[in-house]
Amino acid sequence: MSIEKLAVDLQKLIDEKMNAFSFLGKKAKEQAKRLEKTHQEMSAILHELKPVESLIKAQHPEKAELFDALLGYKDEK
């Protein structure tokens, strides 16, 4: 088999992998947008509950770190 033929075959494999990579990249970007929207919605809910934050954290201590992150999330935007 010639080097030229091997190079053509290799390029086909590279193109297939890059197409798959690009497809997954587009899916990841779409999922990131949905996740961003979900975080915004969750953050808005927590900001509404801010006056009773200590009560919520006491009732759901396993989520306290998440609550803090989401409360800070809206402050960053």
C-alpha positions as CSV (number, residue, x, y, z in Angstrom):
1,M,0.0,0.0,0.0
2,S,1.4,3.4,-1.0
3,I,2.0,6.3,1.4
4,E,-0.5,8.3,-0.6
5,K,-3.2,5.7,-0.1
6,L,-2.5,5.5,3.6
7,A,-2.6,9.3,3.9
8,V,-6.0,9.4,2.1
9,D,-7.4,6.6,4.4
10,L,-6.0,8.4,7.4
11,Q,-7.6,11.6,6.4
12,K,-11.0,9.9,6.0
13,L,-10.7,8.5,9.6
14,I,-9.7,11.9,10.9
15,D,-12.7,13.5,9.1
16,E,-15.1,10.9,10.6
17,K,-13.7,11.5,14.1
18,M,-13.9,15.3,13.7
19,N,-17.5,15.1,12.4
20,A,-18.4,13.0,15.5
21,F,-16.5,15.5,17.7
22,S,-18.3,18.5,16.1
23,F,-21.7,16.8,16.5
24,L,-21.0,16.2,20.2
25,G,-19.8,19.7,20.6
26,K,-23.1,21.1,19.3
27,K,-25.0,18.8,21.6
28,A,-22.9,20.0,24.6
29,K,-23.5,23.6,23.7
30,E,-27.3,23.0,23.5
31,Q,-27.2,21.2,26.9
32,A,-25.1,24.0,28.4
33,K,-27.8,26.5,27.3
34,R,-30.5,24.4,28.9
35,L,-28.5,24.0,32.1
36,E,-27.9,27.8,32.2
37,K,-31.6,28.4,31.9
38,T,-32.3,25.8,34.7
39,H,-29.7,27.4,37.0
40,Q,-31.3,30.8,36.4
41,E,-34.7,29.4,37.3
42,M,-33.4,27.7,40.4
43,S,-31.6,30.8,41.5
44,A,-34.7,32.9,41.1
45,I,-36.7,30.5,43.3
46,L,-34.0,30.6,46.0
47,H,-33.8,34.4,45.8
48,E,-37.6,34.5,46.5
49,L,-37.0,32.2,49.5
50,K,-34.0,34.3,50.8
51,P,-36.0,35.6,53.8
52,V,-36.4,32.1,55.1
53,E,-32.9,30.9,54.0
54,S,-31.9,29.6,57.4
55,L,-35.1,27.6,57.8
56,I,-34.6,26.0,54.3
57,K,-31.0,25.2,55.0
58,A,-32.0,23.6,58.4
59,Q,-34.6,21.5,56.6
60,H,-32.3,20.5,53.8
61,P,-28.7,20.6,55.1
62,E,-27.5,18.3,52.3
63,K,-28.4,21.0,49.8
64,A,-26.9,24.0,51.6
65,E,-23.8,24.1,49.3
66,L,-26.0,24.0,46.2
67,F,-28.2,26.7,47.7
68,D,-25.2,28.9,48.3
69,A,-23.8,28.3,44.8
70,L,-27.2,29.1,43.2
71,L,-27.7,32.3,45.3
72,G,-24.2,33.4,44.2
73,Y,-25.0,32.4,40.6
74,K,-27.7,35.1,40.2
75,D,-25.4,37.7,41.8
76,E,-22.7,36.9,39.2
77,K,-25.1,37.5,36.2
